[in-house]
Amino acid sequence: MKANVLCIPLLVSIALNLVQANVPDNERPRGVAPSRAKLYTPDSTGNWKCLDGSKTISSKSINDDFCDCPDGSDEPGTSACGNTYFYCENIGHLPAYIRTSRLNDGVCDPECCDGTDEFDGLTHCPNVCQEVGTEARKERERVRKIEKEGSKIKSKYIAYGKGAKKRLREQLQNLKTKTAQIEEKTAKAQAVLDELNAKRQEYLESSKAEREAARKIQLEPFIQQQKQMLAKAIEIKSKFRSTLDDLKENYNKNYHDLAVKATITGFDEYLEELKQEEADAAAQESKEADQDLTAIKLLTLAQTQTYDVKKEIGRMFQLIKSMKEGYNTEYNDEAVLKAIKVLDDFAPSWKDDQNEFVDEDDIEVPEEVIETPQLADSGKGVFDSIYGSIRKAAKSVGIGFLFKEPKSELEQAQETHRKTSDEQKKLKDEIAGVERKLETDYGKDEAFAQLVDQCFEYKEAEYTYSLCLFGEAHQKSNSDISLGKFSSWVGDNHDTQMYTGGLRCWNGPERSVKVTMSCGAVNEIVAVSEPSKCEYLLKFRTPAACRIISDSEVPEDPNVIPEAIMPGTVPEGAEKKKHDEL
Ligand code: MAN
């Protein structure tokens, strides 16, 4: 029989001192624990009542291999009823209960290391309780040591956790004080900025005419250049237009050349669209003619017009080009050949994928230079003007790059405001982080606070799992997959955590992890599994999950054998204890 040293007898076993039975051992029915023997004492007439009180039978019928009582209590030592429990004394190890249905079934039940479950002589079960008991005591001792060590570490965690919450509260206070100061700074910077912006706006309004005059002078050469570009484009557009008009009029209609016909149809469609566009453009032009356009508007208007004209050139170019690629050369239609010649002559100067002339670049419009007056005379005017003269001189000899353009007052104010606003935002985020930590449940006595953001890894198959406590869990292989972020504890025992909202599983839920915590002398992940697709179970050992064992606590006496509790019964004294506690 291979007994499992870790096997704790069927269901629960608690430490109750062996109850001194007042029924002699030889009178105790087989399968009954000493503490329950008195329940089998017959009355003065030699009768006995089933334990559920349902029947009175002769005490001779106890363990007579015939089931009398519905609760099976008359057959604790045979399999006749099968629905009650047999007590194995297991001397040398721990007593245990097994169902009476398992008696004499030919199997040596590991729960009964003394082999008393098989007594009909057909199956011999050796008594291995000494060996099993020795192993179990060693194991209990090992676990006890770990628990003791874990308890010591946990005490330190608790001290840290309580201190950490205190530190966090102080940090929060500091951050709030800083925020108040920075808010004041931001408000001041905002006021300066508002004033400068208003001043600038005022200046822009009052200097409108003057600035427009300067802008006109600045832009005039560009306007002229753009107008020339427009004129050139219009000229070419007209050339293409008359070429296509000519083609439409004079191509030989008898040839039924499909490529030519497609071009003529395309041209007709173009003319039709043009009619509408020209009507719209005329309305727009008459509107603009009424207005006194600024120099920049004049320039952009000329640019748009040039762009539109080039688009039309492009369209007509493509019409003739597609005809050239598909026409019947045997027809020698003069009108067709003429149009193709126009295309061939023009093609080298045209980028037909961009609707642009080969030798023409777009005009880069220069920025308007606005010299806004300074808000206040800061006394640096003299410095500025000297610095300005030096910069000018340096520029004239080609070393202007050594002298940085000074920032305007407005730019400086914008920078100050941006800096203080950024700082304010950073503080806000820090406060949110600290508040989040303060609100987090770190378990009873803050025992788990020490583990915040501590990360652990575990390899399982092709994956490396990582868990940052109160943070995030990941699964890494070729890619790094989020399994979720800490969301809550499960229940009130502080032994199970949930991490949720991980990467959504293909055709499934968002990934999540259940972390179960048990007592250990060190922090470590001891197992990872995926019981259901994308729902992971991670077993974690930590001193934080240990029980605090006080120095005054008397360690368990290995010579005192705890008694097994019969399933479904309340151990003697338990009820009383509960009441005493209340
Ligand atoms: C990945 C891993 C697995 C998961 C599958 C689901 O391979 O995250 O754990 O079961 O995706 O498709």
Residues whose N, C-alpha, C, O or C-beta is under 5 A from the ligand:
A	BS01	MAN	C505 W506 K533 C534
